[in-house]
Amino acid sequence: MATQTNNPYVQQVEELVERAIIDLRRTAKTASQTALDASEAVRKTTLDVLRAGVGAYLAVAEETTKTYTNLVARGEEVEWPQQLVERPRAFVQEQFTRFEKQSEQAVEAVKTQTEELTGAVEAQTEEGKKLFEKTAKDLQTQVEKAVAEALHRIGMPTRQDVQTLQATVAKLNKQVDDLRKA
């Protein structure tokens, strides 16, 4: 929002400040989008790792079941006394059950860790976004203050000074108009 003034230096400074603010906002928006894109990539990779783990578990379980079935079938082909048949079957079944429980626990642990990691990444991304936005605002404020100080040092009015002056002139004009009407 450029003020109306006849001083070309003031106009140039105001235009430069306006451009700097626009560039800063664009940079902040780009950085924010980059952070969001990185967060999404981490989330997708985490889900892919989880899916690969579940796929590996299912493949192992499937192969284990096939192998177990094949071994039992081969063992049934052999003539064993009944007492020897029951004991190995029970042992194998116990081991298989234990293996299944451990596999399920491992998959659940991976799921839990993946969910925790995803939550932590999303929280960190949100914190980073907020910090970046605050830093961008602080930087903008510092730039505006530095420009105002530089203008004061060289004796040039700032945008605030011009706006204050315009408000005062408008007030005086109103008072003059009121006096003329009276």
Backbone as CSV, one residue per row, in Angstrom:
resi,resn,N_x,N_y,N_z,CA_x,CA_y,CA_z,C_x,C_y,C_z
1,MET,0.849,-1.165,0.000,0.000,0.000,0.000,0.893,1.225,0.000
2,ALA,1.129,1.784,-1.164,2.010,2.940,-1.283,1.245,4.207,-0.936
3,THR,1.933,5.100,-0.246,1.302,6.378,0.090,1.462,7.311,-1.097
4,GLN,0.621,8.317,-1.137,0.704,9.279,-2.232,1.624,10.416,-1.788
5,THR,2.758,10.497,-2.442,3.730,11.547,-2.135,4.422,11.944,-3.429
6,ASN,4.927,13.128,-3.437,5.632,13.605,-4.624,7.119,13.333,-4.534
7,ASN,7.593,12.869,-3.409,9.014,12.617,-3.216,9.366,11.261,-3.841
8,PRO,10.183,11.277,-4.924,10.488,10.016,-5.610,11.314,9.068,-4.742
9,TYR,12.113,9.570,-3.822,12.919,8.698,-2.967,12.037,7.921,-1.998
10,VAL,11.060,8.610,-1.462,10.136,7.944,-0.542,9.377,6.863,-1.303
11,GLN,8.946,7.193,-2.510,8.216,6.219,-3.312,9.091,5.005,-3.621
12,GLN,10.362,5.244,-3.968,11.266,4.131,-4.270,11.478,3.251,-3.049
13,VAL,11.704,3.860,-1.918,11.923,3.088,-0.686,10.672,2.282,-0.354
14,GLU,9.509,2.917,-0.473,8.266,2.207,-0.183,8.073,1.032,-1.129
15,GLU,8.385,1.232,-2.406,8.256,0.143,-3.372,9.219,-0.991,-3.048
16,LEU,10.455,-0.652,-2.666,11.434,-1.682,-2.307,10.979,-2.463,-1.078
17,VAL,10.446,-1.758,-0.102,9.957,-2.425,1.107,8.793,-3.338,0.749
18,GLU,7.867,-2.872,-0.074,6.721,-3.679,-0.496,7.198,-4.951,-1.200
19,ARG,8.162,-4.793,-2.114,8.693,-5.959,-2.844,9.375,-6.930,-1.890
20,ALA,10.143,-6.401,-0.943,10.830,-7.259,0.026,9.818,-8.050,0.849
21,ILE,8.742,-7.407,1.255,7.712,-8.088,2.046,7.036,-9.174,1.211
22,ILE,6.733,-8.878,-0.038,6.109,-9.862,-0.929,7.040,-11.051,-1.131
23,ASP,8.336,-10.776,-1.373,9.311,-11.862,-1.550,9.433,-12.703,-0.293
24,LEU,9.428,-12.057,0.860,9.525,-12.773,2.137,8.315,-13.682,2.326
25,ARG,7.138,-13.181,2.003,5.930,-14.008,2.134,5.975,-15.205,1.188
26,ARG,6.440,-14.969,-0.049,6.563,-16.074,-1.008,7.545,-17.127,-0.485
27,THR,8.678,-16.667,0.031,9.681,-17.585,0.562,9.122,-18.381,1.728
28,ALA,8.386,-17.731,2.608,7.786,-18.413,3.759,6.790,-19.468,3.283
29,LYS,5.995,-19.116,2.285,5.007,-20.055,1.764,5.698,-21.258,1.122
30,THR,6.755,-21.015,0.351,7.500,-22.093,-0.291,8.131,-23.002,0.751
31,ALA,8.740,-22.430,1.780,9.368,-23.232,2.828,8.329,-24.052,3.573
32,SER,7.189,-23.476,3.834,6.113,-24.190,4.526,5.649,-25.368,3.679
33,GLN,5.475,-25.157,2.374,5.044,-26.237,1.494,6.102,-27.328,1.430
34,THR,7.380,-26.950,1.410,8.464,-27.929,1.391,8.433,-28.788,2.649
35,ALA,8.192,-28.164,3.796,8.103,-28.913,5.054,6.925,-29.880,5.017
36,LEU,5.792,-29.431,4.491,4.630,-30.311,4.392,4.907,-31.476,3.449
37,ASP,5.573,-31.207,2.313,5.902,-32.270,1.358,6.832,-33.301,1.999
38,ALA,7.826,-32.830,2.763,8.762,-33.735,3.432,8.021,-34.592,4.451
39,SER,7.103,-33.985,5.176,6.318,-34.729,6.168,5.515,-35.828,5.487
40,GLU,4.900,-35.516,4.358,4.099,-36.498,3.632,4.988,-37.632,3.123
41,ALA,6.196,-37.316,2.651,7.117,-38.347,2.163,7.528,-39.280,3.303
42,VAL,7.795,-38.722,4.476,8.166,-39.546,5.635,6.996,-40.446,6.025
43,ARG,5.791,-39.885,6.035,4.611,-40.672,6.386,4.411,-41.822,5.403
44,LYS,4.556,-41.542,4.103,4.368,-42.575,3.090,5.427,-43.668,3.232
45,THR,6.683,-43.274,3.448,7.754,-44.250,3.612,7.502,-45.117,4.840
46,THR,7.051,-44.509,5.916,6.765,-45.253,7.143,5.669,-46.284,6.895
47,LEU,4.624,-45.870,6.190,3.542,-46.810,5.877,4.038,-47.931,4.964
48,ASP,4.900,-47.610,4.004,5.458,-48.629,3.114,6.281,-49.652,3.897
49,VAL,7.062,-49.176,4.876,7.866,-50.085,5.700,6.941,-51.002,6.501
50,LEU,5.892,-50.432,7.061,4.931,-51.239,7.814,4.297,-52.291,6.902
51,ARG,3.868,-51.880,5.726,3.245,-52.823,4.791,4.225,-53.927,4.387
52,ALA,5.488,-53.559,4.164,6.493,-54.563,3.805,6.672,-55.559,4.948
53,GLY,6.674,-55.072,6.183,6.809,-55.962,7.336,5.635,-56.919,7.439
54,VAL,4.430,-56.404,7.250,3.240,-57.263,7.292,3.284,-58.270,6.146
55,GLY,3.694,-57.803,4.980,3.816,-58.717,3.834,4.821,-59.828,4.099
56,ALA,5.958,-59.460,4.716,6.977,-60.462,5.045,6.409,-61.469,6.048
57,TYR,5.698,-60.954,7.059,5.100,-61.846,8.049,4.140,-62.821,7.371
58,LEU,3.280,-62.314,6.501,2.300,-63.171,5.831,2.992,-64.210,4.938
59,ALA,4.054,-63.776,4.247,4.787,-64.715,3.389,5.425,-65.819,4.231
60,VAL,6.037,-65.440,5.357,6.666,-66.433,6.235,5.607,-67.365,6.812
61,ALA,4.489,-66.806,7.260,3.422,-67.632,7.823,2.894,-68.614,6.783
62,GLU,2.731,-68.146,5.557,2.228,-69.007,4.483,3.211,-70.134,4.184
63,GLU,4.472,-69.776,4.048,5.499,-70.786,3.765,5.652,-71.757,4.931
64,THR,5.553,-71.234,6.155,5.665,-72.094,7.334,4.520,-73.103,7.355
65,THR,3.329,-72.613,7.049,2.164,-73.506,7.022,2.344,-74.578,5.955
66,LYS,2.804,-74.188,4.761,3.023,-75.167,3.685,4.079,-76.196,4.094
67,THR,5.181,-75.698,4.626,6.276,-76.591,5.024,5.803,-77.540,6.120
68,TYR,5.103,-76.987,7.097,4.586,-77.810,8.193,3.656,-78.890,7.653
69,THR,2.742,-78.483,6.779,1.796,-79.439,6.197,2.540,-80.519,5.424
70,ASN,3.533,-80.133,4.636,4.317,-81.107,3.871,5.082,-82.055,4.789
71,LEU,5.658,-81.520,5.858,6.407,-82.371,6.787,5.488,-83.350,7.513
72,VAL,4.314,-82.856,7.919,3.348,-83.744,8.574,2.929,-84.843,7.610
73,ALA,2.654,-84.460,6.361,2.244,-85.447,5.356,3.341,-86.490,5.152
74,ARG,4.575,-86.054,5.089,5.699,-87.013,4.929,5.835,-87.890,6.163
75,GLY,5.639,-87.264,7.344,5.740,-88.045,8.581,4.630,-89.069,8.695
76,GLU,3.458,-88.767,8.142,2.349,-89.712,8.189,2.596,-90.920,7.291
77,GLU,3.452,-90.768,6.319,3.755,-91.871,5.418,4.590,-92.946,6.111
78,VAL,5.289,-92.533,7.165,6.150,-93.479,7.879,5.305,-94.218,8.908
79,GLU,5.571,-95.500,9.079,4.869,-96.321,10.068,5.580,-96.151,11.407
80,TRP,4.933,-95.482,12.332,5.482,-95.261,13.664,4.560,-95.918,14.688
81,PRO,5.149,-96.286,15.780,4.266,-96.724,16.870,3.473,-95.502,17.343
82,GLN,2.259,-95.686,17.776,1.364,-94.587,18.125,1.962,-93.628,19.140
83,GLN,2.675,-94.106,20.155,3.236,-93.216,21.176,4.277,-92.273,20.601
84,LEU,5.034,-92.692,19.607,6.036,-91.824,18.988,5.375,-90.797,18.061
85,VAL,4.238,-91.141,17.493,3.544,-90.237,16.594,2.948,-89.058,17.379
86,GLU,2.299,-89.329,18.496,1.619,-88.284,19.253,2.598,-87.278,19.861
87,ARG,3.684,-87.741,20.381,4.636,-86.838,21.050,5.264,-85.830,20.070
88,PRO,5.817,-86.233,18.927,6.382,-85.240,17.998,5.331,-84.269,17.458
89,ARG,4.115,-84.743,17.199,3.079,-83.846,16.711,2.774,-82.758,17.735
90,ALA,2.640,-83.154,18.967,2.357,-82.191,20.025,3.499,-81.182,20.151
91,PHE,4.746,-81.675,20.066,5.907,-80.776,20.160,5.919,-79.784,18.991
92,VAL,5.711,-80.290,17.797,5.716,-79.426,16.613,4.574,-78.416,16.702
93,GLN,3.403,-78.872,17.105,2.264,-77.960,17.229,2.555,-76.879,18.268
94,GLU,3.158,-77.264,19.378,3.522,-76.293,20.429,4.514,-75.261,19.893
95,GLN,5.502,-75.716,19.138,6.501,-74.806,18.565,5.863,-73.875,17.535
96,PHE,4.993,-74.441,16.738,4.317,-73.634,15.728,3.446,-72.555,16.390
97,THR,2.713,-72.929,17.413,1.871,-71.978,18.146,2.732,-70.880,18.765
98,ARG,3.836,-71.272,19.380,4.747,-70.290,19.982,5.309,-69.339,18.912
99,PHE,5.687,-69.906,17.763,6.214,-69.081,16.672,5.140,-68.093,16.189
100,GLU,3.908,-68.542,16.056,2.825,-67.655,15.627,2.636,-66.495,16.601
101,LYS,2.647,-66.793,17.902,2.480,-65.749,18.915,3.618,-64.731,18.842
102,GLN,4.841,-65.233,18.711,5.992,-64.322,18.630,5.913,-63.464,17.370
103,SER,5.497,-64.058,16.273,5.367,-63.309,15.022,4.306,-62.223,15.152
104,GLU,3.171,-62.563,15.763,2.109,-61.578,15.958,2.584,-60.437,16.857
105,GLN,3.323,-60.780,17.902,3.853,-59.751,18.805,4.831,-58.839,18.066
106,ALA,5.660,-59.421,17.216,6.619,-58.616,16.452,5.891,-57.664,15.497
107,VAL,4.858,-58.165,14.833,4.094,-57.317,13.913,3.417,-56.189,14.686
108,GLU,2.836,-56.494,15.832,2.192,-55.456,16.646,3.210,-54.419,17.115
109,ALA,4.400,-54.882,17.500,5.447,-53.946,17.938,5.842,-53.021,16.790
110,VAL,5.962,-53.576,15.582,6.315,-52.751,14.419,5.198,-51.754,14.136
111,LYS,3.943,-52.194,14.230,2.814,-51.285,14.011,2.840,-50.140,15.017
112,THR,3.038,-50.489,16.293,3.062,-49.475,17.346,4.190,-48.478,17.116
113,GLN,5.372,-48.976,16.819,6.510,-48.087,16.581,6.266,-47.212,15.359
114,THR,5.669,-47.777,14.330,5.382,-47.010,13.120,4.380,-45.900,13.413
115,GLU,3.339,-46.217,14.183,2.346,-45.201,14.537,2.979,-44.109,15.386
116,GLU,3.835,-44.494,16.328,4.513,-43.501,17.167,5.414,-42.612,16.316
117,LEU,6.158,-43.247,15.401,7.052,-42.485,14.529,6.264,-41.536,13.638
118,THR,5.163,-42.014,13.083,4.330,-41.163,12.231,3.792,-39.975,13.022
119,GLY,3.310,-40.235,14.241,2.810,-39.151,15.086,3.902,-38.151,15.421
120,ALA,5.087,-38.663,15.747,6.197,-37.770,16.094,6.602,-36.921,14.887
121,VAL,6.653,-37.536,13.710,7.030,-36.794,12.501,5.996,-35.713,12.212
122,GLU,4.716,-36.057,12.337,3.671,-35.066,12.082,3.741,-33.923,13.098
123,ALA,3.998,-34.256,14.366,4.105,-33.218,15.397,5.312,-32.320,15.128
124,GLN,6.442,-32.915,14.770,7.643,-32.134,14.487,7.428,-31.244,13.267
125,THR,6.740,-31.774,12.270,6.470,-30.982,11.076,5.603,-29.777,11.420
126,GLU,4.582,-30.007,12.240,3.691,-28.909,12.640,4.465,-27.869,13.461
127,GLU,5.319,-28.342,14.381,6.132,-27.418,15.177,7.068,-26.613,14.272
128,GLY,7.680,-27.292,13.313,8.580,-26.619,12.383,7.857,-25.571,11.564
129,LYS,6.656,-25.891,11.149,5.856,-24.944,10.370,5.548,-23.704,11.206
130,LYS,5.117,-23.911,12.459,4.793,-22.783,13.336,6.034,-21.939,13.613
131,LEU,7.158,-22.603,13.874,8.398,-21.884,14.143,8.816,-21.075,12.922
132,PHE,8.681,-21.677,11.739,9.065,-20.968,10.521,8.174,-19.743,10.318
133,GLU,6.868,-19.899,10.533,5.952,-18.769,10.361,6.282,-17.649,11.352
134,LYS,6.566,-18.014,12.598,6.914,-17.015,13.602,8.225,-16.325,13.215
135,THR,9.202,-17.103,12.767,10.487,-16.537,12.361,10.309,-15.598,11.177
136,ALA,9.457,-15.975,10.232,9.209,-15.118,9.064,8.570,-13.803,9.499
137,LYS,7.603,-13.873,10.422,6.975,-12.645,10.910,7.984,-11.777,11.650
138,ASP,8.805,-12.424,12.508,9.830,-11.677,13.251,10.809,-11.012,12.285
139,LEU,11.208,-11.762,11.254,12.139,-11.218,10.266,11.508,-10.032,9.541
140,GLN,10.244,-10.165,9.179,9.554,-9.065,8.505,9.525,-7.831,9.405
141,THR,9.214,-8.036,10.684,9.176,-6.920,11.630,10.548,-6.275,11.755
142,GLN,11.593,-7.087,11.839,12.952,-6.554,11.950,13.341,-5.764,10.700
143,VAL,12.956,-6.289,9.529,13.269,-5.584,8.278,12.550,-4.239,8.262
144,GLU,11.272,-4.245,8.647,10.514,-2.998,8.661,11.130,-1.991,9.641
145,LYS,11.538,-2.468,10.820,12.174,-1.578,11.796,13.495,-1.035,11.266
146,ALA,14.297,-1.914,10.641,15.594,-1.484,10.112,15.415,-0.437,9.020
147,VAL,14.420,-0.650,8.144,14.165,0.327,7.076,13.729,1.655,7.691
148,ALA,12.838,1.590,8.695,12.364,2.817,9.343,13.529,3.556,10.013
149,GLU,14.403,2.809,10.701,15.552,3.438,11.360,16.494,4.070,10.336
150,ALA,16.706,3.346,9.226,17.588,3.879,8.184,17.004,5.167,7.591
151,LEU,15.708,5.190,7.373,15.057,6.378,6.843,15.170,7.544,7.828
152,HIS,14.981,7.274,9.112,15.115,8.324,10.132,16.535,8.872,10.166
153,ARG,17.518,7.981,10.045,18.917,8.414,10.093,19.268,9.363,8.946
154,ILE,18.677,9.111,7.781,19.006,9.990,6.647,18.005,11.132,6.523
155,GLY,17.090,11.211,7.501,16.168,12.341,7.540,14.965,12.177,6.640
156,MET,14.689,10.976,6.204,13.533,10.744,5.334,12.386,10.212,6.196
157,PRO,11.190,10.645,5.889,10.046,10.159,6.672,9.741,8.695,6.321
158,THR,9.270,7.979,7.307,8.874,6.581,7.076,7.417,6.552,6.652
159,ARG,6.952,5.404,6.295,5.555,5.221,5.926,4.670,5.642,7.095
160,GLN,5.060,5.257,8.300,4.297,5.620,9.505,4.241,7.134,9.662
161,ASP,5.396,7.793,9.432,5.436,9.247,9.543,4.492,9.888,8.523
162,VAL,4.520,9.382,7.292,3.676,9.938,6.227,2.204,9.697,6.555
163,GLN,1.893,8.529,7.056,0.503,8.228,7.401,0.021,9.122,8.546
164,THR,0.874,9.323,9.534,0.528,10.201,10.649,0.298,11.624,10.145
165,LEU,1.193,12.076,9.276,1.080,13.404,8.702,-0.214,13.538,7.890
166,GLN,-0.532,12.538,7.095,-1.758,12.557,6.301,-2.988,12.622,7.207
167,ALA,-2.970,11.861,8.299,-4.092,11.880,9.233,-4.236,13.263,9.855
168,THR,-3.106,13.891,10.214,-3.133,15.228,10.813,-3.665,16.247,9.816
169,VAL,-3.216,16.182,8.562,-3.677,17.101,7.523,-5.182,16.916,7.297
170,ALA,-5.646,15.680,7.278,-7.069,15.419,7.085,-7.880,16.022,8.228
171,LYS,-7.363,15.891,9.455,-8.046,16.444,10.632,-8.093,17.969,10.538
172,LEU,-6.973,18.579,10.143,-6.911,20.032,10.013,-7.863,20.528,8.914
173,ASN,-7.897,19.802,7.789,-8.811,20.162,6.705,-10.257,20.125,7.182
174,LYS,-10.600,19.132,7.980,-11.955,19.035,8.507,-12.243,20.213,9.423
175,GLN,-11.279,20.578,10.257,-11.477,21.705,11.168,-11.662,23.015,10.383
176,VAL,-10.867,23.182,9.307,-10.989,24.381,8.475,-12.367,24.412,7.825
177,ASP,-12.801,23.254,7.300,-14.142,23.183,6.682,-15.226,23.494,7.710
178,ASP,-15.076,22.981,8.914,-16.053,23.264,9.982,-16.078,24.740,10.325
179,LEU,-14.897,25.395,10.368,-14.822,26.822,10.671,-15.458,27.660,9.546
180,ARG,-15.267,27.229,8.314,-15.849,27.964,7.194,-17.385,27.878,7.228
181,LYS,-17.882,26.738,7.628,-19.336,26.530,7.678,-19.949,27.315,8.833
182,ALA,-19.170,27.567,9.852,-19.705,28.231,11.035,-19.833,29.712,10.896
